[in-house]
């Protein structure tokens, strides 16, 4: 992987993790910020996913997810605790991909709610693909942060 980055970026290969951190951090920061103050909309979206979660878990998720995403975005942008935050980001994206793929596969006409209450378009396979694209920098950061710790 290092050789590939060196070939692609040359002497600026060290910039790849910075770009990945900032891009991924901004995505989480925007997603969380756009959901803050709209817990009831997020709860309705989570319920519409049709997983049969108890209302108390839906409420906890709807209240806790937005500030957690904002905090995760800030930590990614700042590069703080990167080996842990990159794992959390990758795990969250993998979970989001699974949830949205399930919604699409079951033919539910539900928005993913990924970017707040204004995100009203029904989830599609393009939504799943978009989230999968977001997963790549997260996985790269997991690898890079672990490799950097070993040096």
C-alpha atoms as one frame of an Amber mdcrd trajectory, in Angstrom:
protein
   0.000   0.000   0.000   2.841   2.383   0.838   4.457   1.723  -2.533   1.144
   2.417  -4.275   0.757   5.743  -2.442   4.352   6.681  -3.155   3.813   5.940
  -6.835   0.565   7.942  -6.916   1.622  10.938  -4.817   5.423  10.808  -5.097
   7.161  12.776  -2.356   3.767  14.017  -1.128   2.525  10.530  -0.143   2.309
  11.724   3.467  -0.612  13.944   2.452  -2.936  10.978   1.702  -3.852  10.313
   5.365  -4.468  14.025   5.915  -6.835  14.169   2.943  -8.615  10.986   4.100
  -8.962  12.297   7.676 -10.322  15.673   6.653 -12.705  14.296   4.013 -14.098
  11.612   6.307 -14.214  14.006   9.249 -16.173  16.579   7.250 -18.652  13.900
   6.163 -19.323  12.847   9.763 -19.360  16.452  10.963 -21.934  17.447   8.324
 -24.063  14.325   8.832 -24.217  14.862  12.583 -24.705  18.626  12.463 -27.596
  18.317  10.016 -29.365  15.857  12.360 -28.932  17.812  15.590 -32.259  19.227
  16.733 -34.220  16.759  14.608 -34.320  13.734  16.895 -37.988  13.041  16.181
 -37.335  12.963  12.411 -34.369  10.628  12.912 -36.411   8.405  15.229 -39.165
   8.182  12.610 -36.586   7.226   9.970 -35.022   4.568  12.205 -38.478   3.148
  12.958 -39.339   3.125   9.239 -36.312   0.895   8.603 -38.528  -1.879   9.952
 -36.121  -3.660  12.288 -38.603  -3.739  15.163 -36.303  -1.994  17.614 -37.868
  -1.095  20.964 -38.905   2.583  21.097 -36.443   3.304  23.912 -33.503   2.141
  21.728 -34.778   4.175  18.802 -35.006   7.250  21.054 -31.490   6.711  22.434
 -30.071   6.305  18.923 -31.927   9.362  17.613 -30.635  11.524  20.445 -27.084
  10.143  20.720 -26.110   9.561  17.075 -25.911  13.199  15.856 -23.569  14.543
  18.569 -21.520  11.339  18.360 -21.079  11.849  14.607 -20.050  15.476  15.178
 -17.528  14.438  17.835 -16.183  11.665  15.595 -15.799  14.176  12.753 -13.903
  16.592  14.989 -11.590  13.816  16.191 -10.925  12.648  12.632 -10.171  16.167
  11.406  -7.910  16.781  14.392  -6.185  13.410  13.997  -6.797  12.604  17.659
  -6.807   8.952  18.748  -6.737   8.071  15.061  -6.328   4.321  15.418  -9.518
   4.206  17.493 -11.537   6.840  15.667 -10.797   5.307  12.279 -12.019   1.911
  13.524 -15.193   3.517  14.897 -15.750   5.388  11.621 -15.257   2.207   9.565
 -17.574   0.220  11.843 -20.270   2.895  11.713 -20.076   3.099   7.927 -20.242
  -0.696   7.644 -23.331  -0.655   9.887 -24.918   2.143   7.840 -24.209   0.221
   4.618 -25.838  -2.898   6.052 -28.901  -1.009   7.255 -29.426   0.891   4.006
 -28.770  -2.218   1.882 -31.390  -4.061   3.936 -33.911  -1.251   3.424 -33.295
  -1.207  -0.334 -33.332  -5.010  -0.656 -36.676  -5.172   1.157 -38.105  -2.558
  -1.202 -38.913  -0.032   1.515 -39.509   3.514   0.304 -37.560   5.164   3.125
 -34.935   7.905   3.194 -31.644   6.904   4.758 -31.718  10.077   6.848 -27.942
  10.199   6.444 -27.754  13.967   6.185 -30.648  15.111   8.324 -34.317  15.771
   7.814 -33.767  17.510   4.461 -32.421  14.206   3.093 -35.824  12.956   1.931
 -34.971  10.973  -1.215 -35.645   7.253  -0.811 -32.570   5.112  -0.189 -31.350
   3.305  -3.296 -28.408   1.155  -4.292 -26.677   4.455  -5.155 -26.972   5.405
  -1.473 -25.343   2.109  -0.541 -22.589   2.717  -3.114 -21.984   6.247  -1.793
 -21.574   4.916   1.737 -19.264   2.195   0.425 -17.094   4.899  -1.164 -16.966
   6.641   2.236 -15.786   3.354   3.759 -12.563   3.299   1.695 -10.836   6.230
   3.423 -11.935   4.838   6.789 -10.350   1.466   6.049  -7.240   3.197   4.718
  -6.979   5.218   7.955  -7.332   2.050  10.043  -4.442   0.518   8.117  -2.330
   3.690   8.073  -2.787   4.488  11.777  -1.842   0.935  12.774   1.171   0.969
  10.438   2.275   4.350  11.830   2.080   3.080  15.418   4.414   0.195  14.578
   7.175   2.512  13.330
